[in-house]
Amino acid sequence: MQYEVIKNIPDHADIQAEMTHKLWPEFMLHDPVSNANWDKLFELFPEYQFSLKSNDEIIGVANCIPYFWDKPFDELPEEGWDWVLEKGINDKLNKIEANVLNGLQIAVNKDYQGRGISSLILKEMISLARESGLKYITVPVRPSLKSKYPLIPIDNYLKWKREDGLPYDPWLRVHARMGGKIIKPCHKAMYIPGTVKEWEEWTGMKFYETGEYVVPGSLEPVKINKEKDIGEYLETNIWVLHEV
């Protein structure tokens, strides 16, 4: 497939959002850490945000952030996605030189899914890290089929293998084929709180009593507390490491 990589363009964040907001469950657009910091990605790290364009159409996007890490990678924190977004921004503001590139998002246009676009984007991300002199890429991966098994612990899910030995999950499989190494789960990768009413609006469901609910698109159940008027979603991702 012929495509071009575009970055550092006007309104890039809006151009990407026009595509990605159609892909995510509504509640995923309400992570406080993401909403407080997403625009800063394009202000502080425009060269690390890129899109793939083919036939005048955006077919996929990627968002990355460089950060500094000098400990073993198996000590990466449980807070995963939320943590690394804040860490990269704080490192930049404090003029701490980064040595790792983190992939925050790889998303493929719905009309182009199933055509290997995610592999192309990951390949471009690896090239970007290499060109930037960064020797490692970390990704807090959101497994693409985990939402079909929200009651299965992530620690079990990541061990599921096909007969050929590759991961059951397609997105983990893409990483494995590109040389990625599964490090461990990050059980607090993203925290999304909201009132009961907000969660009803986000999910199109009604929550009449306190309890845990499986909602469309969630990787784990959402905890609803009617008495405290709060719903909480704590998403688990999987740390994956690529050596560039």
Secondary structure, 3 states (H helix, E strand, C coil): CCCEEECCCCCHHHHHHHHHCCCCCHHHHHCHHHHHHHHHHHHHCHHHEEEEEECCEEEEEEEEEEECCCCCHHHCCCCHHHHHHHHHHHHHHCCCCCCEEEEEEEEECHHHCCCCHHHHHHHHHHHHHHHCCCCEEEEEECCCCHHHCCCCCHHHHCCCECCCCCECCHHHHHHHHCCCEEEEEEEEEEEEEECHHHHHHHHCCCCCCCEEECCCCCCCCEEEECCCCEEEEEEEEEEEEEEC
